[in-house]
Amino acid sequence: MRDIRGDLQDRANLLEEQLHAHEAQFEKLVEQLRAEHESRLEDLKAEFAAVTKLMELEHRRLGSAPPTAAPKAVPAQPAAQASHQVGHQGTHQPAQQASAQPQQPLADFLVRKLNEAGAMSRDDLRRLAMQEGYFPDTDSAERGVHATLLNVVKAGLIRQLPNGNFAPATVLDTIRLRRAM
């Protein structure tokens, strides 16, 4: 019978090297994920700061006091139901400006309207936002709705159709978004 201690020691050394290599590879992947995570957080924080600054500017421009704290996502609350009449040719009845501030964030309002009515154009959503009292004029409504729609599409809550209209995100869209992350 031959002595196999040398062979076993060689095998142990090989396994130990493989363990160290695998551990190093794992640490490298963790560091890469951490760097990607931090980069994404920095991008989101910068975008959040820009949106917050724009909101402050809009509050000052409109003459109302700026919010005292950074905006936070709040659960959708039923807004006062105003009549939103859209004509058959894409025209609308004279808009009645709401006298009170809207009760929910614009993003929540747009998502709710798309879930209720289905696909809509950006112009239809802008008109609804103005009727609800989110914006005093067409220019600010155009910019605000456009920026909000881009962010809500990016978040996966709605999607943009090939014809440019916006529609509620389907369950399949949500699953795809989660897999992509």
DRENTIPA-874293 format. One record per atom (N, C-alpha, C): residue in one letter; y, x, z. Coordinates in pm, whole numbers, padded with zeros to 5 digits, always signed. Each point is the difference from the previous one (the first is absolute). Layout:
! residues N
AYXZ...
END
This chain:
! residues 181
M-00116+00083+00000M+00116-00083+00000M+00125+00090+00000R+00100-00038-00082R+00116+00088-00011R+00114-00052+00088D+00091+00088+00033D+00116-00032+00084D+00109-00061-00088I+00041-00125+00029I+00100-00070-00083I+00136-00010+00067R+00016+00074+00109R+00127-00006+00071R+00117+00045-00088G-00019+00098-00082G+00105+00047-00091G+00039-00107-00101D-00103-00068-00055D+00027-00109-00095D+00077-00114+00068L-00041-00032+00122L+00067-00107+00073L+00145+00039+00032Q+00022+00129+00033Q+00136+00046+00029Q+00086-00009-00126D-00056+00037-00116D+00073-00011-00127D+00036-00146-00028R-00097-00087+00022R+00024-00143-00021R+00108-00052+00095A-00003+00041+00124A+00100-00041+00098A+00139+00050-00042N+00008+00125-00047N+00128+00055-00045N+00054-00078-00120L-00088-00035-00094L+00040-00077-00118L+00051-00138+00041L-00071-00065+00091L+00044-00132+00047L+00133+00009+00074E+00017+00107+00078E+00125+00017+00072E+00117+00019-00098E-00022+00079-00107E+00104+00017-00102E+00031-00133-00069Q-00103-00079-00028Q+00022-00130-00063Q+00078-00094+00094L-00033+00005+00129L+00074-00080+00098L+00148+00039+00002H+00027+00129+00003H+00139+00047+00003H+00073-00039-00129A-00067+00014-00114A+00062-00036-00128A+00030-00150-00005H-00095-00080+00047H+00020-00145+00000H+00113-00039+00095E+00005+00063+00115E+00106-00027+00097E+00136+00041-00057A+00006+00114-00068A+00125+00044-00062A+00045-00097-00110Q-00097-00046-00078Q+00031-00098-00105Q+00054-00129+00062F-00063-00044+00108F+00045-00120+00069F+00143+00018+00052E+00027+00113+00065E+00134+00026+00053E+00103+00004-00113K-00037+00056-00114K+00091+00006-00114K+00031-00142-00049L-00101-00086-00009L+00021-00139-00043L+00086-00076+00101V-00025+00021+00128V+00080-00067+00103V+00146+00044-00012E+00022+00129-00020E+00138+00050-00013E+00066-00056-00126Q-00076-00010-00109Q+00054-00057-00124Q+00037-00147+00022L-00087-00076+00064L+00030-00141+00029L+00120-00013+00092R+00008+00086+00099R+00113-00003+00093R+00130+00029-00075A-00002+00099-00090A+00120+00032-00077A+00039-00116-00091E-00098-00062-00067E+00028-00116-00085E+00056-00116+00082H-00058-00022+00117H+00046-00107+00089H+00144+00024+00043E+00030+00122+00043E+00136+00032+00044E+00099-00013-00115S-00040+00043-00119S+00087-00012-00117S+00029-00146-00031R-00103-00082+00003R+00017-00143-00027R+00088-00065+00107L-00021+00038+00125L+00085-00053+00108L+00145+00039-00019E+00024+00125-00041E+00138+00044-00024E+00063-00081-00111D-00076-00025-00109D+00052-00080-00111D+00034-00141+00046L-00091-00060+00076L+00023-00137+00048L+00119-00006+00096K+00011+00100+00087K+00112+00003+00094K+00132+00016-00074A+00002+00083-00104A+00122+00019-00079A+00036-00130-00071E-00099-00067-00057E+00025-00127-00068E+00047-00106+00100F-00061-00003+00117F+00040-00094+00104F+00145+00026+00043A+00035+00128+00017A+00137+00034+00040A+00100-00042-00108A-00038+00018-00126A+00089-00039-00109A+00020-00152-00003V-00108-00074+00017V+00010-00146+00001V+00081-00046+00120T-00022+00060+00113T+00075-00035+00120T+00150+00027-00021K+00031+00114-00062K+00140+00033-00027K+00061-00102-00096L-00075-00038-00105L+00048-00102-00093L+00024-00133+00071M-00091-00035+00091M+00018-00124+00075M+00127+00006+00084E+00026+00113+00064E+00122+00015+00079E+00123-00014-00089L-00004+00064-00118L+00113-00010-00093L+00022-00144-00044E-00108-00071-00029E+00012-00140-00041E+00056-00086+00114H-00045+00026+00122H+00053-00075+00114H+00149+00025+00016R+00041+00126-00014R+00142+00031+00010R+00079-00062-00115R-00058+00007-00121R+00067-00054-00117R+00019-00150+00011L-00099-00067+00057L+00008-00145+00012L+00076-00044+00124G+00042+00096+00082G+00083-00033+00114G-00076-00040+00124S-00130+00012+00000S-00075-00034+00121S-00031+00128+00075A-00031-00012+00126A-00029+00116+00083A-00133+00059-00041P-00011+00133-00004P-00128+00062-00034P-00101-00025+00110P-00127-00002-00034P-00102-00022+00103P+00002+00113+00101T-00034-00031+00123T+00005+00100+00106T-00123+00087+00000A-00109-00046-00052A-00123+00078-00002A-00050+00007-00143A-00088+00096-00025A-00060+00013-00133A-00079-00126-00030P+00001-00047-00124P-00073-00121-00033P-00148+00020+00016K-00065-00102+00047K-00145+00003+00018K-00059-00118-00074A-00123+00018-00041A-00067-00111-00067A-00025-00109+00103V+00041-00120-00033V-00023-00112+00089V-00090-00098-00070P-00082-00071+00076P-00088-00096-00065P+00080-00108-00070A-00056-00047-00108A+00068-00104-00077A+00014-00125+00085Q+00122-00054+00001Q+00027-00123+00072Q+00040-00104-00102P-00029-00124+00025P+00042-00100-00097P+00152-00001-00011A+00050+00017-00120A+00143-00002-00024A+00044-00145-00017A+00128-00024+00023A+00052-00134-00023A-00024-00035-00146Q-00059-00111-00023Q-00035-00038-00137Q+00122-00051-00073A+00047+00078-00096A+00110-00041-00086A-00059-00038-00133S+00068-00086-00073S-00056-00039-00128S+00022+00111-00099H-00108+00040-00065H+00005+00107-00099H-00043-00060-00132Q+00095-00052-00075Q-00031-00065-00126Q+00014+00098-00114V-00108+00025-00072V+00005+00084-00118V-00029-00090-00118G+00087+00004-00099G-00014-00087-00117G-00113+00044-00090H-00028-00081-00101H-00112+00027-00089H+00028+00118-00092Q+00122+00030-00033Q+00031+00106-00093Q+00038+00130+00072G-00033+00013+00127G+00034+00120+00074G+00142-00007+00055T+00070-00111-00022T+00133-00015+00058T-00017-00066+00135H+00103+00004+00079H-00013-00059+00133H+00117-00094+00026Q-00026-00088+00092Q+00104-00092+00044Q+00102+00081+00078P+00121-00049+00018P+00099+00077+00076P-00055+00043+00135A+00014+00128+00028A-00056+00054+00124A+00087-00040+00117Q-00067-00040+00106Q+00071-00030+00123Q-00021+00119+00091Q+00106+00069+00032Q-00011+00115+00088Q-00030-00049+00141A-00099+00061+00061A-00032-00036+00138A+00110+00056+00090S+00041-00078+00095S+00110+00044+00086S-00050+00097+00107A-00125-00010+00039A-00054+00087+00104A-00073+00118-00065Q-00015+00105+00079Q-00077+00113-00047Q-00147-00041-00016P-00070+00058-00096P-00142-00031-00016P-00078+00035+00126Q-00108-00072+00022Q-00076+00019+00124Q-00110+00105-00010Q-00033+00046-00119Q-00106+00098-00013Q+00043+00110-00096P-00063+00118+00009P+00035+00109-00090P-00020-00040-00147L+00079+00060-00087L-00005-00032-00142L-00140+00023-00056A-00064+00109+00039A-00135+00029-00051A-00097-00113+00035D+00005-00046+00124D-00088-00110+00041D+00032-00128-00077F+00129-00024-00021F+00042-00118-00075F-00054+00004-00143L+00014+00115-00067L-00047+00012-00139L-00152-00016-00009V-00073+00062+00092V-00146-00012+00000V-00040-00146+00023R+00068-00066+00094R-00032-00140+00029R+00026-00087-00122K+00112+00020-00067K+00032-00080-00118K-00101+00022-00111L-00042+00124-00020L-00100+00027-00104L-00135-00062+00037N-00034+00003+00128N-00126-00063+00042N+00005-00152-00016E+00118-00057+00021E+00015-00145-00013E+00004-00044-00146A+00076+00071-00083A+00026-00047-00136A-00079+00073-00107G-00059+00113+00031G-00069+00078-00103G+00096+00097-00066A-00037+00048-00118A+00077+00103-00070A+00142-00048-00030M+00096+00090+00019M+00141-00031-00025M+00067+00125-00056S+00109-00022-00072S+00078+00112-00052S+00093+00053+00109R+00052+00119-00024R+00095+00060+00094R+00125-00087+00010D+00044-00057-00112D+00119-00086+00003D-00022-00125+00085D-00119-00060-00011D-00030-00117+00082D+00001+00037+00149L-00059+00115+00032L-00003+00044+00140L+00141+00032+00050R+00083+00059-00088R+00139+00028+00037R+00075-00130+00030R-00019-00100-00086R+00068-00128+00020R-00042-00064+00132L-00131+00004+00029L-00048-00057+00125L+00058+00073+00121A+00008+00133-00009A+00056+00078+00111A+00147-00034+00021M+00073-00019-00110M+00142-00037+00013M+00014-00140+00059Q-00085-00093-00044Q+00005-00136+00053Q-00031-00002+00150E-00089+00090+00040E-00039+00004+00141E+00106+00070+00086G+00097+00065-00064G+00108+00063+00074G-00018+00147+00029Y-00091+00066-00070Y-00021+00142+00022Y+00114+00084-00058F+00062-00047-00109F+00103+00077-00069F+00118-00090-00037P+00121+00056+00005P+00117-00081-00035P+00030-00003-00150D-00047+00103-00073D+00033+00005-00143D-00119+00051-00081T+00010-00016-00130T-00111+00034-00090T-00028+00149-00002D+00104+00084+00002D-00021+00144-00008D-00080+00053+00120S+00042-00038+00119S-00072+00048+00118S-00140-00061+00005A-00014-00123-00047A-00132-00063-00003A-00092+00073-00097E+00053+00038-00114E-00081+00071-00100E-00052+00132+00057R+00089+00076+00062R-00041+00129+00057R-00096-00019+00117G+00033-00092+00090G-00083-00020+00119G-00139-00053-00032V-00007-00098-00090V-00131-00057-00036V-00082+00103-00075H+00065+00075-00089H-00073+00103-00077H-00062+00103+00095A+00080+00054+00091A-00050+00101+00094A-00111-00056+00089T+00019-00122+00047T-00101-00061+00086T-00129-00025-00075L+00011-00047-00124L-00121-00024-00080L-00077+00130-00023L+00071+00109-00029L-00068+00128-00020L-00076+00042+00124N+00062-00017+00117N-00066+00038+00125N-00119-00090+00031V+00013-00129-00027V-00109-00093+00030V-00117+00022-00097V+00030+00034-00125V-00107+00034-00096V-00069+00126+00047K+00080+00100+00041K-00055+00127+00048K-00090-00021+00121A+00037-00095+00085A-00079-00030+00120A-00127-00079-00033G-00009-00053-00122G-00119-00072-00041G-00001-00147+00038L+00113-00054+00043L+00006-00141+00039L+00016-00092-00120I+00062+00052-00106I+00013-00074-00126I-00031+00097-00112R-00007-00051-00122R-00024+00088-00115R+00091-00042-00114Q+00028+00096-00086Q+00081-00030-00118Q-00094-00019-00118L+00018-00111-00068L-00083-00033-00115L+00049+00076-00123P-00085+00010-00103P+00041+00071-00122P+00126-00058-00065N+00026-00129+00017N+00119-00061-00060N+00125+00021+00085G-00011+00072+00113G+00115+00028+00085G+00016-00095+00117N-00069-00114-00001N+00007-00093+00112N-00075+00057+00120F+00022-00062+00114F-00064+00044+00123F-00092-00111+00049A-00113+00039+00059A-00099-00097+00047A-00055+00048+00133P-00057-00094+00076P-00063+00041+00127P-00115+00095-00028A-00022+00093+00090A-00113+00091-00014A-00129-00077+00028T-00100+00027-00077T-00129-00064+00022T-00079+00083+00100V-00107-00054+00048V-00088+00072+00092V-00052+00126-00069L-00031-00010-00129L-00050+00114-00075L+00104+00111-00005D+00129-00036-00019D+00108+00100-00001D+00006+00071+00135T-00012-00076+00109T+00008+00057+00133T-00116+00096+00024I-00119-00036-00046I-00117+00087+00016I+00022+00130-00079R+00049-00011-00123R+00026+00119-00082R+00101+00090+00066L+00106-00058+00056L+00104+00077+00067L-00058+00075+00120R-00081-00068+00079R-00059+00066+00117R-00093+00112-00041R-00076-00018-00108R-00089+00107-00046R+00079+00118-00052A+00115-00026-00063A+00081+00108-00054A+00061+00085+00111M+00023-00060+00116M+00059+00074+00111M-00106+00087+00060
END
